[in-house]
Amino acid sequence: MSKTVTIRLSDEDYKAISSVAEHERRPISNFITHRVMEAIADMNKVDDVEMREILSDEKVMKSIGQGQKQFGQRKGRFVV
Protein backbone atom coordinates (compact mmCIF):
# COMPACT_ATOMS: atom_id res chain seq x y z
CA MET A 1 0.00 0.00 0.00
CA SER A 2 1.32 3.44 -0.90
CA LYS A 3 2.25 5.88 1.84
CA THR A 4 2.11 9.65 1.72
CA VAL A 5 5.13 11.57 2.99
CA THR A 6 5.29 15.32 3.41
CA ILE A 7 8.61 17.13 3.02
CA ARG A 8 9.46 20.76 3.52
CA LEU A 9 11.54 22.38 0.77
CA SER A 10 12.91 25.87 0.46
CA ASP A 11 11.63 27.80 -2.55
CA GLU A 12 15.05 27.43 -4.13
CA ASP A 13 15.13 23.64 -3.65
CA TYR A 14 11.55 23.29 -4.90
CA LYS A 15 12.34 25.25 -8.07
CA ALA A 16 15.46 23.17 -8.74
CA ILE A 17 13.69 19.84 -8.18
CA SER A 18 10.62 20.93 -10.11
CA SER A 19 12.74 22.09 -13.05
CA VAL A 20 14.66 18.82 -13.34
CA ALA A 21 11.53 16.72 -12.82
CA GLU A 22 9.77 18.66 -15.57
CA HIS A 23 12.79 18.21 -17.87
CA GLU A 24 12.59 14.44 -17.25
CA ARG A 25 8.81 14.56 -17.77
CA ARG A 26 8.15 13.12 -14.32
CA PRO A 27 5.87 14.26 -11.52
CA ILE A 28 7.92 15.65 -8.62
CA SER A 29 6.97 12.74 -6.33
CA ASN A 30 8.11 10.20 -8.93
CA PHE A 31 11.33 12.11 -9.57
CA ILE A 32 12.19 12.22 -5.86
CA THR A 33 11.31 8.54 -5.36
CA HIS A 34 13.38 7.52 -8.39
CA ARG A 35 16.45 9.47 -7.30
CA VAL A 36 16.26 8.26 -3.70
CA MET A 37 15.98 4.65 -4.83
CA GLU A 38 18.98 5.14 -7.14
CA ALA A 39 20.98 6.52 -4.21
CA ILE A 40 20.03 3.54 -2.04
CA ALA A 41 21.06 1.11 -4.78
CA ASP A 42 24.40 2.92 -5.17
CA MET A 43 25.08 2.60 -1.43
CA ASN A 44 24.93 -1.18 -1.80
CA LYS A 45 27.56 -1.35 -4.54
CA VAL A 46 31.25 -2.05 -4.08
CA ASP A 47 33.64 -0.13 -6.31
CA ASP A 48 36.39 -1.89 -8.29
CA VAL A 49 39.21 -0.85 -5.93
CA GLU A 50 37.38 -2.13 -2.86
CA MET A 51 36.48 -5.40 -4.61
CA ARG A 52 40.14 -6.00 -5.59
CA GLU A 53 41.15 -5.44 -1.96
CA ILE A 54 38.56 -7.93 -0.76
CA LEU A 55 39.51 -10.56 -3.33
CA SER A 56 43.24 -10.21 -2.60
CA ASP A 57 42.84 -10.61 1.18
CA GLU A 58 43.21 -14.32 1.91
CA LYS A 59 41.90 -13.99 5.48
CA VAL A 60 38.74 -12.22 4.31
CA MET A 61 38.16 -14.71 1.50
CA LYS A 62 38.60 -17.65 3.90
CA SER A 63 36.07 -16.07 6.27
CA ILE A 64 33.59 -15.50 3.43
CA GLY A 65 34.02 -19.12 2.33
CA GLN A 66 33.38 -20.38 5.86
CA GLY A 67 30.29 -18.17 6.10
CA GLN A 68 28.94 -19.51 2.82
CA LYS A 69 29.55 -23.08 3.95
CA GLN A 70 27.78 -22.47 7.28
CA PHE A 71 24.92 -20.76 5.49
CA GLY A 72 24.52 -23.80 3.25
CA GLN A 73 24.44 -26.01 6.32
CA ARG A 74 21.95 -23.64 7.97
CA LYS A 75 24.31 -23.06 10.88
CA GLY A 76 24.65 -19.84 12.79
CA ARG A 77 22.20 -17.00 13.04
CA PHE A 78 21.34 -13.89 11.08
CA VAL A 79 22.70 -10.70 12.66
CA VAL A 80 21.44 -7.29 11.59
mmCIF file as gemmi writes it, N, C-alpha and C atoms, coordinates in Angstrom:
data_model
loop_
_atom_site.group_PDB
_atom_site.id
_atom_site.type_symbol
_atom_site.label_atom_id
_atom_site.label_alt_id
_atom_site.label_comp_id
_atom_site.label_asym_id
_atom_site.label_entity_id
_atom_site.label_seq_id
_atom_site.pdbx_PDB_ins_code
_atom_site.Cartn_x
_atom_site.Cartn_y
_atom_site.Cartn_z
_atom_site.occupancy
_atom_site.B_iso_or_equiv
_atom_site.pdbx_formal_charge
_atom_site.auth_seq_id
_atom_site.auth_asym_id
_atom_site.pdbx_PDB_model_num
ATOM 1 N N . MET Axp A 1 ? 0.83 -1.17 0 1 0 ? 1 A 1
ATOM 2 C CA . MET Axp A 1 ? 0 0 0 1 0 ? 1 A 1
ATOM 3 C C . MET Axp A 1 ? 0.885 1.246 0 1 0 ? 1 A 1
ATOM 4 N N . SER Axp A 2 ? 0.558 2.205 -0.815 1 0 ? 2 A 1
ATOM 5 C CA . SER Axp A 2 ? 1.322 3.444 -0.902 1 0 ? 2 A 1
ATOM 6 C C . SER Axp A 2 ? 1.189 4.257 0.374 1 0 ? 2 A 1
ATOM 7 N N . LYS Axp A 3 ? 2.232 4.991 0.679 1 0 ? 3 A 1
ATOM 8 C CA . LYS Axp A 3 ? 2.247 5.883 1.837 1 0 ? 3 A 1
ATOM 9 C C . LYS Axp A 3 ? 2.479 7.304 1.34 1 0 ? 3 A 1
ATOM 10 N N . THR Axp A 4 ? 1.918 8.252 2.045 1 0 ? 4 A 1
ATOM 11 C CA . THR Axp A 4 ? 2.111 9.653 1.722 1 0 ? 4 A 1
ATOM 12 C C . THR Axp A 4 ? 3.108 10.231 2.706 1 0 ? 4 A 1
ATOM 13 N N . VAL Axp A 5 ? 4.106 10.94 2.177 1 0 ? 5 A 1
ATOM 14 C CA . VAL Axp A 5 ? 5.131 11.573 2.99 1 0 ? 5 A 1
ATOM 15 C C . VAL Axp A 5 ? 5.161 13.049 2.631 1 0 ? 5 A 1
ATOM 16 N N . THR Axp A 6 ? 5.218 13.885 3.643 1 0 ? 6 A 1
ATOM 17 C CA . THR Axp A 6 ? 5.291 15.322 3.412 1 0 ? 6 A 1
ATOM 18 C C . THR Axp A 6 ? 6.71 15.784 3.696 1 0 ? 6 A 1
ATOM 19 N N . ILE Axp A 7 ? 7.281 16.563 2.786 1 0 ? 7 A 1
ATOM 20 C CA . ILE Axp A 7 ? 8.611 17.131 3.019 1 0 ? 7 A 1
ATOM 21 C C . ILE Axp A 7 ? 8.533 18.638 2.878 1 0 ? 7 A 1
ATOM 22 N N . ARG Axp A 8 ? 9.401 19.31 3.591 1 0 ? 8 A 1
ATOM 23 C CA . ARG Axp A 8 ? 9.459 20.764 3.516 1 0 ? 8 A 1
ATOM 24 C C . ARG Axp A 8 ? 10.685 21.144 2.687 1 0 ? 8 A 1
ATOM 25 N N . LEU Axp A 9 ? 10.461 21.931 1.651 1 0 ? 9 A 1
ATOM 26 C CA . LEU Axp A 9 ? 11.541 22.38 0.771 1 0 ? 9 A 1
ATOM 27 C C . LEU Axp A 9 ? 11.582 23.891 0.751 1 0 ? 9 A 1
ATOM 28 N N . SER Axp A 10 ? 12.792 24.423 0.659 1 0 ? 10 A 1
ATOM 29 C CA . SER Axp A 10 ? 12.909 25.865 0.459 1 0 ? 10 A 1
ATOM 30 C C . SER Axp A 10 ? 12.406 26.168 -0.95 1 0 ? 10 A 1
ATOM 31 N N . ASP Axp A 11 ? 12.068 27.414 -1.205 1 0 ? 11 A 1
ATOM 32 C CA . ASP Axp A 11 ? 11.627 27.801 -2.554 1 0 ? 11 A 1
ATOM 33 C C . ASP Axp A 11 ? 12.69 27.46 -3.587 1 0 ? 11 A 1
ATOM 34 N N . GLU Axp A 12 ? 13.935 27.698 -3.218 1 0 ? 12 A 1
ATOM 35 C CA . GLU Axp A 12 ? 15.048 27.425 -4.13 1 0 ? 12 A 1
ATOM 36 C C . GLU Axp A 12 ? 15.14 25.936 -4.448 1 0 ? 12 A 1
ATOM 37 N N . ASP Axp A 13 ? 15.063 25.093 -3.432 1 0 ? 13 A 1
ATOM 38 C CA . ASP Axp A 13 ? 15.127 23.645 -3.645 1 0 ? 13 A 1
ATOM 39 C C . ASP Axp A 13 ? 13.93 23.17 -4.469 1 0 ? 13 A 1
ATOM 40 N N . TYR Axp A 14 ? 12.745 23.677 -4.154 1 0 ? 14 A 1
ATOM 41 C CA . TYR Axp A 14 ? 11.547 23.286 -4.899 1 0 ? 14 A 1
ATOM 42 C C . TYR Axp A 14 ? 11.696 23.624 -6.377 1 0 ? 14 A 1
ATOM 43 N N . LYS Axp A 15 ? 12.172 24.835 -6.67 1 0 ? 15 A 1
ATOM 44 C CA . LYS Axp A 15 ? 12.339 25.252 -8.07 1 0 ? 15 A 1
ATOM 45 C C . LYS Axp A 15 ? 13.338 24.358 -8.79 1 0 ? 15 A 1
ATOM 46 N N . ALA Axp A 16 ? 14.439 24.023 -8.116 1 0 ? 16 A 1
ATOM 47 C CA . ALA Axp A 16 ? 15.463 23.171 -8.736 1 0 ? 16 A 1
ATOM 48 C C . ALA Axp A 16 ? 14.911 21.778 -9.021 1 0 ? 16 A 1
ATOM 49 N N . ILE Axp A 17 ? 14.249 21.19 -8.019 1 0 ? 17 A 1
ATOM 50 C CA . ILE Axp A 17 ? 13.688 19.845 -8.179 1 0 ? 17 A 1
ATOM 51 C C . ILE Axp A 17 ? 12.591 19.851 -9.236 1 0 ? 17 A 1
ATOM 52 N N . SER Axp A 18 ? 11.728 20.827 -9.167 1 0 ? 18 A 1
ATOM 53 C CA . SER Axp A 18 ? 10.624 20.932 -10.113 1 0 ? 18 A 1
ATOM 54 C C . SER Axp A 18 ? 11.138 21.07 -11.544 1 0 ? 18 A 1
ATOM 55 N N . SER Axp A 19 ? 12.174 21.865 -11.716 1 0 ? 19 A 1
ATOM 56 C CA . SER Axp A 19 ? 12.738 22.086 -13.052 1 0 ? 19 A 1
ATOM 57 C C . SER Axp A 19 ? 13.3 20.794 -13.645 1 0 ? 19 A 1
ATOM 58 N N . VAL Axp A 20 ? 14.063 20.065 -12.84 1 0 ? 20 A 1
ATOM 59 C CA . VAL Axp A 20 ? 14.66 18.822 -13.341 1 0 ? 20 A 1
ATOM 60 C C . VAL Axp A 20 ? 13.582 17.763 -13.57 1 0 ? 20 A 1
ATOM 61 N N . ALA Axp A 21 ? 12.621 17.684 -12.655 1 0 ? 21 A 1
ATOM 62 C CA . ALA Axp A 21 ? 11.527 16.717 -12.823 1 0 ? 21 A 1
ATOM 63 C C . ALA Axp A 21 ? 10.752 17.006 -14.106 1 0 ? 21 A 1
ATOM 64 N N . GLU Axp A 22 ? 10.492 18.276 -14.357 1 0 ? 22 A 1
ATOM 65 C CA . GLU Axp A 22 ? 9.774 18.661 -15.573 1 0 ? 22 A 1
ATOM 66 C C . GLU Axp A 22 ? 10.592 18.302 -16.81 1 0 ? 22 A 1
ATOM 67 N N . HIS Axp A 23 ? 11.896 18.552 -16.752 1 0 ? 23 A 1
ATOM 68 C CA . HIS Axp A 23 ? 12.786 18.213 -17.871 1 0 ? 23 A 1
ATOM 69 C C . HIS Axp A 23 ? 12.755 16.707 -18.156 1 0 ? 23 A 1
ATOM 70 N N . GLU Axp A 24 ? 12.65 15.904 -17.095 1 0 ? 24 A 1
ATOM 71 C CA . GLU Axp A 24 ? 12.588 14.443 -17.255 1 0 ? 24 A 1
ATOM 72 C C . GLU Axp A 24 ? 11.168 13.944 -17.475 1 0 ? 24 A 1
ATOM 73 N N . ARG Axp A 25 ? 10.225 14.881 -17.554 1 0 ? 25 A 1
ATOM 74 C CA . ARG Axp A 25 ? 8.81 14.558 -17.768 1 0 ? 25 A 1
ATOM 75 C C . ARG Axp A 25 ? 8.28 13.603 -16.707 1 0 ? 25 A 1
ATOM 76 N N . ARG Axp A 26 ? 8.595 13.921 -15.454 1 0 ? 26 A 1
ATOM 77 C CA . ARG Axp A 26 ? 8.148 13.123 -14.317 1 0 ? 26 A 1
ATOM 78 C C . ARG Axp A 26 ? 7.415 14.037 -13.34 1 0 ? 26 A 1
ATOM 79 N N . PRO Axp A 27 ? 6.429 13.506 -12.648 1 0 ? 27 A 1
ATOM 80 C CA . PRO Axp A 27 ? 5.874 14.257 -11.523 1 0 ? 27 A 1
ATOM 81 C C . PRO Axp A 27 ? 6.955 14.393 -10.447 1 0 ? 27 A 1
ATOM 82 N N . ILE Axp A 28 ? 6.896 15.43 -9.644 1 0 ? 28 A 1
ATOM 83 C CA . ILE Axp A 28 ? 7.92 15.653 -8.624 1 0 ? 28 A 1
ATOM 84 C C . ILE Axp A 28 ? 8.038 14.448 -7.692 1 0 ? 28 A 1
ATOM 85 N N . SER Axp A 29 ? 6.918 13.882 -7.259 1 0 ? 29 A 1
ATOM 86 C CA . SER Axp A 29 ? 6.973 12.745 -6.333 1 0 ? 29 A 1
ATOM 87 C C . SER Axp A 29 ? 7.694 11.559 -6.967 1 0 ? 29 A 1
ATOM 88 N N . ASN Axp A 30 ? 7.452 11.307 -8.238 1 0 ? 30 A 1
ATOM 89 C CA . ASN Axp A 30 ? 8.11 10.2 -8.932 1 0 ? 30 A 1
ATOM 90 C C . ASN Axp A 30 ? 9.592 10.485 -9.095 1 0 ? 30 A 1
ATOM 91 N N . PHE Axp A 31 ? 9.929 11.722 -9.411 1 0 ? 31 A 1
ATOM 92 C CA . PHE Axp A 31 ? 11.333 12.107 -9.575 1 0 ? 31 A 1
ATOM 93 C C . PHE Axp A 31 ? 12.093 11.889 -8.266 1 0 ? 31 A 1
ATOM 94 N N . ILE Axp A 32 ? 11.525 12.371 -7.155 1 0 ? 32 A 1
ATOM 95 C CA . ILE Axp A 32 ? 12.186 12.222 -5.865 1 0 ? 32 A 1
ATOM 96 C C . ILE Axp A 32 ? 12.331 10.746 -5.503 1 0 ? 32 A 1
ATOM 97 N N . THR Axp A 33 ? 11.264 9.969 -5.667 1 0 ? 33 A 1
ATOM 98 C CA . THR Axp A 33 ? 11.312 8.537 -5.361 1 0 ? 33 A 1
ATOM 99 C C . THR Axp A 33 ? 12.381 7.849 -6.194 1 0 ? 33 A 1
ATOM 100 N N . HIS Axp A 34 ? 12.408 8.137 -7.485 1 0 ? 34 A 1
ATOM 101 C CA . HIS Axp A 34 ? 13.381 7.519 -8.395 1 0 ? 34 A 1
ATOM 102 C C . HIS Axp A 34 ? 14.812 7.829 -7.97 1 0 ? 34 A 1
ATOM 103 N N . ARG Axp A 35 ? 15.092 9.084 -7.676 1 0 ? 35 A 1
ATOM 104 C CA . ARG Axp A 35 ? 16.449 9.473 -7.298 1 0 ? 35 A 1
ATOM 105 C C . ARG Axp A 35 ? 16.863 8.897 -5.951 1 0 ? 35 A 1
ATOM 106 N N . VAL Axp A 36 ? 15.94 8.842 -5.007 1 0 ? 36 A 1
ATOM 107 C CA . VAL Axp A 36 ? 16.257 8.259 -3.7 1 0 ? 36 A 1
ATOM 108 C C . VAL Axp A 36 ? 16.548 6.769 -3.85 1 0 ? 36 A 1
ATOM 109 N N . MET Axp A 37 ? 15.745 6.07 -4.633 1 0 ? 37 A 1
ATOM 110 C CA . MET Axp A 37 ? 15.976 4.645 -4.832 1 0 ? 37 A 1
ATOM 111 C C . MET Axp A 37 ? 17.3 4.383 -5.553 1 0 ? 37 A 1
ATOM 112 N N . GLU Axp A 38 ? 17.674 5.248 -6.491 1 0 ? 38 A 1
ATOM 113 C CA . GLU Axp A 38 ? 18.983 5.138 -7.139 1 0 ? 38 A 1
ATOM 114 C C . GLU Axp A 38 ? 20.105 5.298 -6.12 1 0 ? 38 A 1
ATOM 115 N N . ALA Axp A 39 ? 19.965 6.276 -5.229 1 0 ? 39 A 1
ATOM 116 C CA . ALA Axp A 39 ? 20.983 6.516 -4.205 1 0 ? 39 A 1
ATOM 117 C C . ALA Axp A 39 ? 21.111 5.316 -3.271 1 0 ? 39 A 1
ATOM 118 N N . ILE Axp A 40 ? 19.995 4.72 -2.902 1 0 ? 40 A 1
ATOM 119 C CA . ILE Axp A 40 ? 20.026 3.538 -2.04 1 0 ? 40 A 1
ATOM 120 C C . ILE Axp A 40 ? 20.721 2.386 -2.748 1 0 ? 40 A 1
ATOM 121 N N . ALA Axp A 41 ? 20.417 2.185 -4.02 1 0 ? 41 A 1
ATOM 122 C CA . ALA Axp A 41 ? 21.06 1.111 -4.782 1 0 ? 41 A 1
ATOM 123 C C . ALA Axp A 41 ? 22.565 1.343 -4.878 1 0 ? 41 A 1
ATOM 124 N N . ASP Axp A 42 ? 22.971 2.594 -5.078 1 0 ? 42 A 1
ATOM 125 C CA . ASP Axp A 42 ? 24.397 2.918 -5.173 1 0 ? 42 A 1
ATOM 126 C C . ASP Axp A 42 ? 25.133 2.659 -3.863 1 0 ? 42 A 1
ATOM 127 N N . MET Axp A 43 ? 24.451 2.833 -2.736 1 0 ? 43 A 1
ATOM 128 C CA . MET Axp A 43 ? 25.08 2.595 -1.432 1 0 ? 43 A 1
ATOM 129 C C . MET Axp A 43 ? 25.436 1.13 -1.258 1 0 ? 43 A 1
ATOM 130 N N . ASN Axp A 44 ? 24.724 0.25 -1.949 1 0 ? 44 A 1
ATOM 131 C CA . ASN Axp A 44 ? 24.929 -1.18 -1.799 1 0 ? 44 A 1
ATOM 132 C C . ASN Axp A 44 ? 25.923 -1.754 -2.799 1 0 ? 44 A 1
ATOM 133 N N . LYS Axp A 45 ? 26.584 -0.892 -3.554 1 0 ? 45 A 1
ATOM 134 C CA . LYS Axp A 45 ? 27.557 -1.35 -4.54 1 0 ? 45 A 1
ATOM 135 C C . LYS Axp A 45 ? 28.97 -1.221 -3.989 1 0 ? 45 A 1
ATOM 136 N N . VAL Axp A 46 ? 29.842 -2.092 -4.451 1 0 ? 46 A 1
ATOM 137 C CA . VAL Axp A 46 ? 31.248 -2.051 -4.078 1 0 ? 46 A 1
ATOM 138 C C . VAL Axp A 46 ? 32.018 -1.591 -5.312 1 0 ? 46 A 1
ATOM 139 N N . ASP Axp A 47 ? 32.888 -0.586 -5.144 1 0 ? 47 A 1
ATOM 140 C CA . ASP Axp A 47 ? 33.639 -0.128 -6.309 1 0 ? 47 A 1
ATOM 141 C C . ASP Axp A 47 ? 34.768 -1.109 -6.633 1 0 ? 47 A 1
ATOM 142 N N . ASP Axp A 48 ? 35.378 -0.946 -7.803 1 0 ? 48 A 1
ATOM 143 C CA . ASP Axp A 48 ? 36.386 -1.888 -8.288 1 0 ? 48 A 1
ATOM 144 C C . ASP Axp A 48 ? 37.594 -1.982 -7.362 1 0 ? 48 A 1
ATOM 145 N N . VAL Axp A 49 ? 38.039 -0.859 -6.815 1 0 ? 49 A 1
ATOM 146 C CA . VAL Axp A 49 ? 39.206 -0.855 -5.929 1 0 ? 49 A 1
ATOM 147 C C . VAL Axp A 49 ? 38.909 -1.665 -4.667 1 0 ? 49 A 1
ATOM 148 N N . GLU Axp A 50 ? 37.752 -1.415 -4.07 1 0 ? 50 A 1
ATOM 149 C CA . GLU Axp A 50 ? 37.382 -2.134 -2.857 1 0 ? 50 A 1
ATOM 150 C C . GLU Axp A 50 ? 37.238 -3.632 -3.131 1 0 ? 50 A 1
ATOM 151 N N . MET Axp A 51 ? 36.655 -3.993 -4.281 1 0 ? 51 A 1
ATOM 152 C CA . MET Axp A 51 ? 36.483 -5.403 -4.613 1 0 ? 51 A 1
ATOM 153 C C . MET Axp A 51 ? 37.838 -6.084 -4.803 1 0 ? 51 A 1
ATOM 154 N N . ARG Axp A 52 ? 38.797 -5.415 -5.429 1 0 ? 52 A 1
ATOM 155 C CA . ARG Axp A 52 ? 40.135 -5.998 -5.593 1 0 ? 52 A 1
ATOM 156 C C . ARG Axp A 52 ? 40.786 -6.233 -4.231 1 0 ? 52 A 1
ATOM 157 N N . GLU Axp A 53 ? 40.596 -5.28 -3.306 1 0 ? 53 A 1
ATOM 158 C CA . GLU Axp A 53 ? 41.155 -5.44 -1.96 1 0 ? 53 A 1
ATOM 159 C C . GLU Axp A 53 ? 40.54 -6.645 -1.264 1 0 ? 53 A 1
ATOM 160 N N . ILE Axp A 54 ? 39.245 -6.796 -1.387 1 0 ? 54 A 1
ATOM 161 C CA . ILE Axp A 54 ? 38.558 -7.933 -0.758 1 0 ? 54 A 1
ATOM 162 C C . ILE Axp A 54 ? 39.068 -9.242 -1.344 1 0 ? 54 A 1
ATOM 163 N N . LEU Axp A 55 ? 39.114 -9.321 -2.661 1 0 ? 55 A 1
ATOM 164 C CA . LEU Axp A 55 ? 39.512 -10.563 -3.332 1 0 ? 55 A 1
ATOM 165 C C . LEU Axp A 55 ? 40.975 -10.924 -3.083 1 0 ? 55 A 1
ATOM 166 N N . SER Axp A 56 ? 41.814 -9.931 -2.812 1 0 ? 56 A 1
ATOM 167 C CA . SER Axp A 56 ? 43.24 -10.206 -2.602 1 0 ? 56 A 1
ATOM 168 C C . SER Axp A 56 ? 43.568 -10.517 -1.141 1 0 ? 56 A 1
ATOM 169 N N . ASP Axp A 57 ? 42.618 -10.363 -0.252 1 0 ? 57 A 1
ATOM 170 C CA . ASP Axp A 57 ? 42.844 -10.61 1.177 1 0 ? 57 A 1
ATOM 171 C C . ASP Axp A 57 ? 42.446 -12.055 1.507 1 0 ? 57 A 1
ATOM 172 N N . GLU Axp A 58 ? 43.466 -12.899 1.687 1 0 ? 58 A 1
ATOM 173 C CA . GLU Axp A 58 ? 43.209 -14.325 1.915 1 0 ? 58 A 1
ATOM 174 C C . GLU Axp A 58 ? 42.376 -14.572 3.168 1 0 ? 58 A 1
ATOM 175 N N . LYS Axp A 59 ? 42.633 -13.809 4.229 1 0 ? 59 A 1
ATOM 176 C CA . LYS Axp A 59 ? 41.896 -13.989 5.479 1 0 ? 59 A 1
ATOM 177 C C . LYS Axp A 59 ? 40.41 -13.676 5.279 1 0 ? 59 A 1
ATOM 178 N N . VAL Axp A 60 ? 40.127 -12.601 4.574 1 0 ? 60 A 1
ATOM 179 C CA . VAL Axp A 60 ? 38.74 -12.218 4.311 1 0 ? 60 A 1
ATOM 180 C C . VAL Axp A 60 ? 38.063 -13.276 3.439 1 0 ? 60 A 1
ATOM 181 N N . MET Axp A 61 ? 38.753 -13.722 2.402 1 0 ? 61 A 1
ATOM 182 C CA . MET Axp A 61 ? 38.165 -14.712 1.499 1 0 ? 61 A 1
ATOM 183 C C . MET Axp A 61 ? 37.902 -16.033 2.225 1 0 ? 61 A 1
ATOM 184 N N . LYS Axp A 62 ? 38.807 -16.426 3.123 1 0 ? 62 A 1
ATOM 185 C CA . LYS Axp A 62 ? 38.6 -17.652 3.897 1 0 ? 62 A 1
ATOM 186 C C . LYS Axp A 62 ? 37.361 -17.501 4.785 1 0 ? 62 A 1
ATOM 187 N N . SER Axp A 63 ? 37.219 -16.335 5.41 1 0 ? 63 A 1
ATOM 188 C CA . SER Axp A 63 ? 36.068 -16.068 6.272 1 0 ? 63 A 1
ATOM 189 C C . SER Axp A 63 ? 34.766 -16.087 5.478 1 0 ? 63 A 1
ATOM 190 N N . ILE Axp A 64 ? 34.783 -15.497 4.292 1 0 ? 64 A 1
ATOM 191 C CA . ILE Axp A 64 ? 33.592 -15.502 3.432 1 0 ? 64 A 1
ATOM 192 C C . ILE Axp A 64 ? 33.236 -16.94 3.046 1 0 ? 64 A 1
ATOM 193 N N . GLY Axp A 65 ? 34.252 -17.721 2.69 1 0 ? 65 A 1
ATOM 194 C CA . GLY Axp A 65 ? 34.02 -19.119 2.328 1 0 ? 65 A 1
ATOM 195 C C . GLY Axp A 65 ? 33.416 -19.913 3.482 1 0 ? 65 A 1
ATOM 196 N N . GLN Axp A 66 ? 33.924 -19.688 4.688 1 0 ? 66 A 1
ATOM 197 C CA . GLN Axp A 66 ? 33.384 -20.379 5.857 1 0 ? 66 A 1
ATOM 198 C C . GLN Axp A 66 ? 31.929 -19.953 6.097 1 0 ? 66 A 1
ATOM 199 N N . GLY Axp A 67 ? 31.665 -18.669 5.926 1 0 ? 67 A 1
ATOM 200 C CA . GLY Axp A 67 ? 30.292 -18.171 6.101 1 0 ? 67 A 1
ATOM 201 C C . GLY Axp A 67 ? 29.34 -18.784 5.096 1 0 ? 67 A 1
ATOM 202 N N . GLN Axp A 68 ? 29.785 -18.9 3.851 1 0 ? 68 A 1
ATOM 203 C CA . GLN Axp A 68 ? 28.939 -19.514 2.822 1 0 ? 68 A 1
ATOM 204 C C . GLN Axp A 68 ? 28.674 -20.981 3.14 1 0 ? 68 A 1
ATOM 205 N N . LYS Axp A 69 ? 29.707 -21.666 3.603 1 0 ? 69 A 1
ATOM 206 C CA . LYS Axp A 69 ? 29.55 -23.081 3.952 1 0 ? 69 A 1
ATOM 207 C C . LYS Axp A 69 ? 28.551 -23.227 5.097 1 0 ? 69 A 1
ATOM 208 N N . GLN Axp A 70 ? 28.693 -22.408 6.135 1 0 ? 70 A 1
ATOM 209 C CA . GLN Axp A 70 ? 27.782 -22.466 7.278 1 0 ? 70 A 1
ATOM 210 C C . GLN Axp A 70 ? 26.356 -22.099 6.87 1 0 ? 70 A 1
ATOM 211 N N . PHE Axp A 71 ? 26.242 -21.143 5.983 1 0 ? 71 A 1
ATOM 212 C CA . PHE Axp A 71 ? 24.918 -20.761 5.487 1 0 ? 71 A 1
ATOM 213 C C . PHE Axp A 71 ? 24.262 -21.946 4.788 1 0 ? 71 A 1
ATOM 214 N N . GLY Axp A 72 ? 25.036 -22.634 3.954 1 0 ? 72 A 1
ATOM 215 C CA . GLY Axp A 72 ? 24.517 -23.803 3.247 1 0 ? 72 A 1
ATOM 216 C C . GLY Axp A 72 ? 24.094 -24.909 4.195 1 0 ? 72 A 1
ATOM 217 N N . GLN Axp A 73 ? 24.77 -25 5.318 1 0 ? 73 A 1
ATOM 218 C CA . GLN Axp A 73 ? 24.437 -26.009 6.322 1 0 ? 73 A 1
ATOM 219 C C . GLN Axp A 73 ? 23.383 -25.502 7.31 1 0 ? 73 A 1
ATOM 220 N N . ARG Axp A 74 ? 22.937 -24.29 7.097 1 0 ? 74 A 1
ATOM 221 C CA . ARG Axp A 74 ? 21.946 -23.636 7.97 1 0 ? 74 A 1
ATOM 222 C C . ARG Axp A 74 ? 22.441 -23.54 9.415 1 0 ? 74 A 1
ATOM 223 N N . LYS Axp A 75 ? 23.73 -23.263 9.563 1 0 ? 75 A 1
ATOM 224 C CA . LYS Axp A 75 ? 24.312 -23.065 10.881 1 0 ? 75 A 1
ATOM 225 C C . LYS Axp A 75 ? 24.435 -21.582 11.156 1 0 ? 75 A 1
ATOM 226 N N . GLY Axp A 76 ? 24.478 -21.234 12.411 1 0 ? 76 A 1
ATOM 227 C CA . GLY Axp A 76 ? 24.653 -19.835 12.785 1 0 ? 76 A 1
ATOM 228 C C . GLY Axp A 76 ? 23.323 -19.116 12.861 1 0 ? 76 A 1
ATOM 229 N N . ARG Axp A 77 ? 23.403 -17.8 12.954 1 0 ? 77 A 1
ATOM 230 C CA . ARG Axp A 77 ? 22.198 -16.998 13.038 1 0 ? 77 A 1
ATOM 231 C C . ARG Axp A 77 ? 22.406 -15.704 12.261 1 0 ? 77 A 1
ATOM 232 N N . PHE Axp A 78 ? 21.316 -15.128 11.844 1 0 ? 78 A 1
ATOM 233 C CA . PHE Axp A 78 ? 21.343 -13.892 11.08 1 0 ? 78 A 1
ATOM 234 C C . PHE Axp A 78 ? 21.494 -12.725 12.04 1 0 ? 78 A 1
ATOM 235 N N . VAL Axp A 79 ? 22.467 -11.868 11.811 1 0 ? 79 A 1
ATOM 236 C CA . VAL Axp A 79 ? 22.698 -10.704 12.656 1 0 ? 79 A 1
ATOM 237 C C . VAL Axp A 79 ? 22.511 -9.45 11.812 1 0 ? 79 A 1
ATOM 238 N N . VAL Axp A 80 ? 21.708 -8.534 12.325 1 0 ? 80 A 1
ATOM 239 C CA . VAL Axp A 80 ? 21.441 -7.288 11.588 1 0 ? 80 A 1
ATOM 240 C C . VAL Axp A 80 ? 22.398 -6.229 12.036 1 0 ? 80 A 1
